[in-house]
């Protein structure tokens, strides 16, 4: 079901672009010399709206900084595409990170994309590259897609070992020794990574490592990824007390980093950004589609991925003989209750994804998108239609414009307005805004400088 913008939508968009352009011409030179980007994995906007959550540091930042209504992530709204957009200012179509675990359909290799060297995983330049080109020091702490990144000076990359846990072997031994000498046993972060109930404590240790880097090196750009909040929400649901505990611990980590900024004497020239990568929602149903596709047999291969199901033509597919039946099947699928839309490859860019031809990690020439309350399945043993999951799924990955996927974001510090609430922003706006604050030269970004949050000079 193709959705079109109304004329009024185009008019509103044009006004926004013009306002942003003219505002941007009046920004002037900034005094910001340092930006600290804190990602709290799974920090949904509804968490910030929940006054019962203990988030004293973030709430103080809200009172002294800017709190956008929410931030819109990218599709799929999962950790690695979202984090890559935060530091590149572009959608997955351009940066190439289209999922967490992916499969090369040409070679058959399945892998976690963060385990590839950064120069292989990301197709465009990042904030770290832009900062290094200007001679600035850079630091990253378990930030996705940073393995062997030559543009990061102080790096604890997010890399996974064969057990699916953080891989300390990806960290420089000299860096491990430096942190140990400073009283920060970073090995424990990796040891605790595999124990769900210890992960929040591990985030505190990671925050202490980031604070050490600020104390000693005062990097131009520092990015840190706090992960326990995602783990607890997946395990128990976003409203569970264990999820709320992890969020409060993450807020404590924000406090550790705030204290280091003040201790380093750089508060007047530092911007602190606290955000996330996606929201969270609970799904209790699956929608099985296999019976509709069964007449096509081995002419197509189905790849269910939660709310999305990719349809791939196999070598046995005949365009002349089989395409009419495939079109009919897809029309029937799109008419089902619980299906939001069916897209062909040339429509994938509407979601910020590459086409099938552009990227060999895209699994099919068609994509079926579900409504938010069910996942799509391809099970020959089940009838067509909805079936209740054996266990509810707590997670993310849905269309980023859905309110459940809206991300929380707060910005505070030098050059940032104080005590202001503004309208929605996008994750792709974060990188160009940071680049503007630091005076970095960037081009080719899809996001914009958030001029409405900046003090005029």
C-alpha positions as CSV (number, residue, x, y, z in Angstrom):
1,X,0.0,0.0,0.0
2,X,1.9,3.1,-1.2
3,X,1.5,6.2,0.9
4,X,1.8,9.6,-0.7
5,X,2.5,13.0,0.8
6,X,-0.3,15.5,0.5
7,X,0.3,19.0,-1.0
8,X,0.1,20.5,2.5
9,X,2.8,18.1,3.6
10,X,5.2,19.3,0.9
11,X,4.4,22.9,1.8
12,X,5.2,22.3,5.5
13,X,8.4,20.5,4.6
14,X,9.4,23.4,2.3
15,X,8.8,25.9,5.1
16,X,10.9,23.8,7.5
17,X,13.8,23.7,5.0
18,X,13.7,27.4,4.5
19,X,13.5,28.2,8.2
20,X,16.5,25.9,8.9
21,X,18.5,27.4,6.0
22,X,18.0,31.0,7.1
23,X,18.5,30.2,10.8
24,X,21.7,28.3,9.9
25,X,23.1,31.4,8.2
26,X,22.9,33.3,11.5
27,X,24.5,30.8,13.8
28,X,28.0,32.3,13.8
29,X,31.1,30.8,15.3
30,X,30.7,28.4,18.3
31,X,32.8,28.2,21.4
32,X,32.4,24.4,21.7
33,X,35.6,22.5,21.7
34,X,34.4,19.1,23.0
35,X,31.3,17.0,22.4
36,X,30.4,13.9,24.4
37,X,27.8,11.7,22.8
38,X,26.2,9.2,25.2
39,X,24.0,6.5,23.7
40,X,21.7,4.7,26.2
41,X,20.6,1.7,24.2
42,X,16.8,1.6,24.0
43,X,16.3,5.0,25.6
44,X,12.7,5.6,24.4
45,X,11.1,9.0,24.5
46,X,8.4,7.5,26.7
47,X,11.1,6.8,29.3
48,X,11.9,10.5,29.6
49,X,8.2,11.3,29.8
50,X,7.8,8.8,32.7
51,X,8.2,11.0,35.8
52,X,8.3,7.9,38.1
53,X,11.7,6.9,36.6
54,X,14.7,8.0,38.6
55,X,16.8,9.9,36.1
56,X,18.2,12.8,38.2
57,X,21.2,13.6,35.9
58,X,19.2,13.5,32.7
59,X,16.4,15.6,34.2
60,X,18.9,18.2,35.3
61,X,20.2,18.3,31.7
62,X,16.7,18.8,30.5
63,X,16.2,21.8,32.8
64,X,19.5,23.5,31.7
65,X,19.5,22.3,28.0
66,X,17.2,21.4,25.2
67,X,14.7,18.6,25.2
68,X,13.4,17.8,21.7
69,X,9.9,16.3,21.6
70,X,11.6,13.1,20.4
71,X,14.1,11.8,17.9
72,X,13.3,9.6,14.9
73,X,15.7,6.9,14.2
74,X,16.2,4.9,11.0
75,X,14.8,1.7,9.6
76,X,15.4,-0.9,10.7
77,X,15.3,0.7,14.2
78,X,18.0,-1.6,15.6
79,X,21.3,-0.9,17.3
80,X,23.9,-0.9,14.6
81,X,22.1,0.9,11.7
82,X,20.9,3.5,14.2
83,X,24.3,4.1,15.9
84,X,26.0,4.4,12.5
85,X,23.5,7.0,11.5
86,X,24.2,9.0,14.7
87,X,27.9,9.4,13.7
88,X,27.5,9.7,9.9
89,X,24.3,11.8,9.4
90,X,23.0,9.5,6.7
91,X,20.6,6.6,6.4
92,X,21.5,2.9,5.9
93,X,21.2,3.3,2.2
94,X,24.3,5.4,2.2
95,X,26.3,4.1,5.1
96,X,25.7,0.4,4.3
97,X,24.9,-0.9,7.8
98,X,21.5,-2.4,7.1
99,X,21.1,-4.6,10.2
100,X,22.9,-6.1,13.2
101,X,23.5,-9.7,12.1
102,X,23.5,-9.8,8.3
103,X,24.1,-12.3,5.5
104,X,25.9,-11.8,2.3
105,X,23.5,-13.3,-0.2
106,X,26.3,-13.8,-2.8
107,X,28.8,-15.6,-0.5
108,X,26.4,-17.1,2.0
109,X,28.5,-15.6,4.9
110,X,26.5,-14.7,8.0
111,X,28.2,-12.3,10.4
112,X,27.7,-9.5,12.9
113,X,28.5,-6.4,11.0
114,X,30.3,-4.8,14.0
115,X,32.9,-7.6,13.8
116,X,34.1,-6.3,10.4
117,X,36.8,-3.6,10.4
118,X,35.2,-0.1,10.4
119,X,36.5,0.6,6.9
120,X,34.6,-2.4,5.6
121,X,31.4,-2.0,7.6
122,X,30.7,1.7,7.0
123,X,30.8,3.1,3.5
124,X,31.0,6.8,4.4
125,X,33.0,9.0,6.7
126,X,32.1,9.3,10.4
127,X,32.4,12.0,13.0
128,X,35.7,10.4,14.1
129,X,37.1,10.8,10.6
130,X,36.0,14.4,10.4
131,X,37.5,15.2,13.8
132,X,40.8,13.5,13.0
133,X,41.1,15.4,9.7
134,X,41.0,18.6,11.8
135,X,43.6,17.3,14.2
136,X,41.2,16.6,17.1
137,X,41.6,13.6,19.5
138,X,38.8,11.0,19.4
139,X,37.6,8.4,21.8
140,X,35.0,5.6,21.7
141,X,33.7,3.2,24.3
142,X,31.9,0.1,23.0
143,X,30.6,2.1,20.1
144,X,29.3,0.0,17.2
145,X,31.3,-0.4,14.0
146,X,34.6,0.8,15.4
147,X,36.8,-2.2,15.0
148,X,40.3,-1.3,13.9
149,X,39.1,2.3,13.3
150,X,42.2,4.4,12.4
151,X,40.4,7.6,13.3
152,X,39.8,6.7,16.9
153,X,42.7,7.3,19.3
154,X,41.3,5.8,22.5
155,X,39.1,2.9,21.4
156,X,37.2,0.1,23.2
157,X,35.4,-1.2,20.1
158,X,32.1,-3.1,20.2
159,X,33.3,-6.5,18.9
160,X,31.8,-9.9,19.7
161,X,33.6,-13.2,20.3
162,X,32.3,-16.6,19.2
163,X,30.1,-16.8,22.4
164,X,28.4,-13.6,21.5
165,X,30.0,-11.6,24.3
166,X,32.2,-8.6,24.1
167,X,35.7,-9.4,22.8
168,X,38.5,-7.9,24.9
169,X,41.0,-9.2,22.3
170,X,39.8,-6.3,20.1
171,X,41.1,-3.8,22.6
172,X,44.8,-2.6,22.5
173,X,46.8,-4.3,25.3
174,X,48.5,-1.0,25.9
175,X,45.1,0.6,26.5
176,X,44.0,-2.1,28.9
177,X,47.2,-1.7,30.8
178,X,46.7,2.1,30.9
179,X,43.2,1.7,32.3
180,X,44.4,-0.9,34.8
181,X,47.1,1.4,36.0
182,X,44.5,4.1,36.5
183,X,42.5,1.8,38.8
184,X,39.9,0.8,36.1
185,X,39.9,-3.0,35.6
186,X,38.3,-2.9,32.2
187,X,38.6,-6.7,31.8
188,X,35.7,-6.9,34.2
189,X,33.5,-5.1,31.8
190,X,34.0,-8.0,29.3
191,X,33.6,-10.6,32.1
192,X,30.4,-9.1,33.3
193,X,29.1,-8.6,29.8
194,X,28.0,-12.3,29.7
195,X,26.0,-12.0,33.0
196,X,22.8,-10.1,32.4
197,X,22.5,-9.0,36.0
198,X,26.0,-7.6,36.1
199,X,25.8,-5.6,32.8
200,X,24.5,-2.4,34.5
201,X,27.6,-2.6,36.8
202,X,29.7,-3.1,33.7
203,X,28.2,0.1,32.2
204,X,29.5,2.0,35.3
205,X,33.0,0.6,34.7
206,X,32.8,1.7,31.0
207,X,31.6,5.2,32.1
208,X,34.6,5.4,34.5
209,X,36.9,4.5,31.5
210,X,35.3,7.3,29.5
211,X,35.7,9.7,32.5
212,X,39.4,8.8,32.6
213,X,39.8,9.7,28.9
214,X,38.1,13.0,29.5
215,X,40.3,13.7,32.6
216,X,43.5,12.9,30.9
217,X,43.0,13.6,27.2
218,X,40.0,16.0,26.8
219,X,39.1,14.5,23.4
220,X,37.3,16.7,20.8
221,X,34.7,13.9,20.3
222,X,33.9,11.1,22.7
223,X,31.1,8.5,22.1
224,X,30.0,5.9,24.6
225,X,27.4,3.2,24.2
226,X,25.7,1.9,27.4
227,X,24.1,-1.5,26.6
228,X,22.5,-2.9,29.7
229,X,19.3,-0.9,29.2
230,X,18.6,-2.8,26.0
231,X,19.4,-6.2,27.5
232,X,17.0,-5.7,30.4
233,X,14.2,-4.4,28.3
234,X,14.5,-7.3,25.9
235,X,14.5,-9.7,28.8
236,X,11.7,-8.2,30.9
237,X,9.9,-5.5,28.9
238,X,10.3,-1.8,28.9
239,X,8.0,-1.2,31.9
240,X,9.6,-3.8,34.2
241,X,11.5,-2.7,37.4
242,X,14.7,-4.4,36.1
243,X,14.5,-2.2,33.0
244,X,13.9,0.8,35.1
245,X,16.8,-0.1,37.3
246,X,19.1,-0.3,34.3
247,X,17.9,3.1,33.1
248,X,18.7,4.6,36.5
249,X,22.2,3.0,36.4
250,X,22.7,4.5,32.9
251,X,21.7,7.9,34.4
252,X,24.3,7.4,37.1
253,X,26.8,6.8,34.3
254,X,25.8,10.1,32.8
255,X,26.6,11.6,36.2
256,X,30.0,10.1,36.2
257,X,30.8,11.6,32.8
258,X,29.4,15.0,33.8
259,X,31.6,15.1,36.9
260,X,34.7,14.3,34.7
261,X,33.8,17.2,32.4
262,X,33.6,19.6,35.3
263,X,36.8,18.1,36.9
264,X,38.7,18.6,33.6
265,X,37.7,22.3,33.6
266,X,36.0,22.1,30.2
267,X,32.4,22.6,31.1
268,X,32.2,26.0,29.3
269,X,33.3,24.5,26.0
270,X,31.6,21.1,26.1
271,X,28.3,19.9,24.7
272,X,26.8,16.8,26.2
273,X,24.3,14.8,24.1
274,X,22.3,12.0,25.7
275,X,20.2,9.9,23.3
276,X,19.3,6.4,22.3
277,X,19.0,4.3,19.1
278,X,15.4,3.1,19.2
279,X,12.3,2.7,21.3
280,X,10.7,-0.5,22.6
281,X,7.4,-2.4,22.2
282,X,5.9,-5.7,23.2
283,X,4.6,-8.0,20.5
284,X,2.4,-11.0,21.4
285,X,1.4,-12.4,17.9
286,X,3.0,-13.8,14.8
287,X,1.4,-13.6,11.4
288,X,2.2,-16.7,9.3
289,X,2.3,-16.0,5.5
290,X,3.7,-19.3,4.2
291,X,0.3,-20.7,2.9
292,X,-0.1,-17.7,0.5
293,X,3.4,-18.2,-0.9
294,X,3.2,-22.0,-1.1
295,X,1.9,-22.0,-4.8
296,X,5.3,-20.5,-5.8
297,X,7.2,-23.4,-4.3
298,X,10.9,-23.1,-4.6
299,X,10.6,-20.2,-7.0
300,X,11.0,-17.8,-4.1
301,X,12.7,-17.9,-0.7
302,X,11.3,-16.1,2.3
303,X,13.4,-14.3,4.9
304,X,11.4,-13.3,8.0
305,X,13.0,-10.6,10.1
306,X,10.5,-9.7,12.7
307,X,8.2,-7.0,11.3
308,X,9.7,-7.3,7.8
309,X,9.7,-10.3,5.5
310,X,11.9,-10.3,2.5
311,X,10.9,-12.2,-0.6
312,X,13.8,-13.3,-2.8
313,X,13.5,-14.8,-6.3
314,X,15.5,-18.0,-6.6
315,X,17.4,-19.2,-9.7
316,X,14.3,-21.3,-10.6
317,X,12.2,-18.2,-10.9
318,X,11.1,-17.4,-14.5
319,X,10.1,-13.8,-15.0
320,X,7.8,-14.6,-17.8
321,X,6.1,-17.6,-16.2
322,X,6.2,-16.8,-12.5
323,X,6.0,-13.0,-12.2
324,X,2.2,-12.8,-12.7
325,X,1.6,-15.3,-9.9
326,X,4.1,-13.5,-7.6
327,X,2.3,-10.2,-8.3
328,X,-1.0,-11.8,-7.4
329,X,0.4,-13.4,-4.3
330,X,1.8,-10.1,-3.1
331,X,-1.5,-8.3,-3.7
332,X,-3.2,-11.0,-1.6
333,X,-0.6,-10.6,1.2
334,X,-1.0,-6.8,1.2
335,X,-4.7,-7.2,1.7
336,X,-4.3,-9.2,4.9
337,X,-5.2,-7.7,8.2
338,X,-2.0,-7.2,10.1
339,X,0.1,-6.3,6.9
340,X,1.0,-2.7,6.7
341,X,2.6,-2.5,3.2
342,X,4.4,-4.4,0.5
343,X,7.3,-2.8,-1.2
344,X,9.3,-3.6,-4.3
345,X,13.1,-3.1,-4.3
346,X,12.9,0.4,-6.0
347,X,10.7,1.5,-3.1
348,X,13.2,0.5,-0.4
349,X,14.9,3.9,-0.4
350,X,11.6,5.4,0.8
351,X,12.6,3.7,4.1
352,X,16.2,4.8,3.9
353,X,17.3,1.3,2.7
354,X,19.4,0.4,-0.4
355,X,17.7,-1.5,-3.2
356,X,18.3,-5.2,-3.7
357,X,20.8,-4.3,-6.5
358,X,22.7,-1.7,-4.4
359,X,23.6,-3.9,-1.4
360,X,24.2,-7.6,-1.3
361,X,23.1,-7.7,2.4
362,X,19.5,-6.9,1.4
363,X,17.8,-10.3,1.3
364,X,15.0,-9.9,-1.3
365,X,13.5,-8.0,-4.2
366,X,10.3,-7.4,-2.2
367,X,9.6,-6.6,1.4
368,X,6.4,-7.2,3.4
369,X,5.9,-4.9,6.4
370,X,3.7,-5.9,9.3
371,X,1.6,-3.7,11.6
372,X,3.3,-3.1,14.9
373,X,1.3,-5.7,16.9
374,X,2.6,-8.8,15.1
375,X,5.7,-10.3,13.6
376,X,5.8,-12.1,10.2
377,X,6.6,-15.8,9.9
378,X,7.1,-18.3,7.2
379,X,6.1,-21.7,8.7
380,X,4.8,-24.6,6.6
381,X,3.5,-26.3,9.7
382,X,1.1,-23.4,10.7
383,X,-2.1,-22.2,9.1
384,X,-2.4,-18.8,7.5
385,X,-3.0,-15.9,9.9
386,X,-2.2,-14.9,13.5
387,X,-1.0,-17.2,16.2
388,X,-0.1,-16.2,19.7
389,X,3.6,-16.3,20.5
390,X,4.7,-18.8,23.1
391,X,6.4,-15.9,24.9
392,X,5.9,-12.2,24.2
393,X,8.6,-10.4,22.4
394,X,10.0,-7.2,23.9
395,X,12.0,-5.4,21.3
396,X,12.4,-3.0,18.4
397,X,13.1,-2.7,14.7
398,X,9.8,-1.3,13.6
399,X,9.2,1.8,11.5
400,X,11.0,4.6,13.3
401,X,8.0,7.0,12.9
402,X,5.8,4.9,15.1
403,X,5.5,6.4,18.6
404,X,6.8,3.3,20.3
405,X,10.1,3.6,18.4
406,X,10.5,7.3,19.2
407,X,13.9,8.0,20.8
408,X,14.7,10.2,23.8
409,X,17.3,12.9,23.3
410,X,18.6,15.8,25.4
411,X,21.4,18.3,24.5
412,X,23.1,20.6,27.0
413,X,26.2,22.7,27.3
414,X,28.1,25.5,25.5
415,X,26.3,27.0,22.5
416,X,23.0,25.1,23.5
417,X,19.9,27.0,24.5
418,X,18.8,26.6,28.1
419,X,15.5,25.1,29.4
420,X,13.9,24.8,26.0
421,X,11.6,22.2,24.5
422,X,11.7,22.0,20.7
423,X,9.9,19.8,18.1
424,X,11.0,16.4,16.8
425,X,14.5,15.8,15.4
426,X,16.1,12.9,13.6
427,X,19.1,10.7,14.5
428,X,20.7,11.8,11.2
429,X,20.7,15.4,12.4
430,X,23.0,14.6,15.3
431,X,26.3,14.2,13.3
432,X,25.9,17.4,11.3
433,X,25.0,19.3,14.4
434,X,28.1,18.0,16.2
435,X,30.2,18.8,13.2
436,X,28.9,22.4,13.2
437,X,29.6,22.8,16.9
438,X,33.2,21.6,16.4
439,X,33.8,23.5,13.2
440,X,34.3,20.3,11.2
441,X,34.1,20.1,7.4
442,X,31.4,17.7,6.3
443,X,29.6,17.0,3.0
444,X,27.1,14.5,1.7
445,X,25.1,14.2,4.9
446,X,21.3,13.8,4.8
447,X,20.7,15.3,8.2
448,X,20.6,19.0,9.1
449,X,22.2,21.3,11.7
450,X,19.7,21.6,14.5
451,X,19.8,25.4,14.4
452,X,16.7,25.7,16.7
453,X,18.6,24.3,19.7
454,X,21.7,26.6,19.3
455,X,22.4,30.0,21.0
456,X,22.7,32.8,18.5
457,X,26.1,34.6,18.6
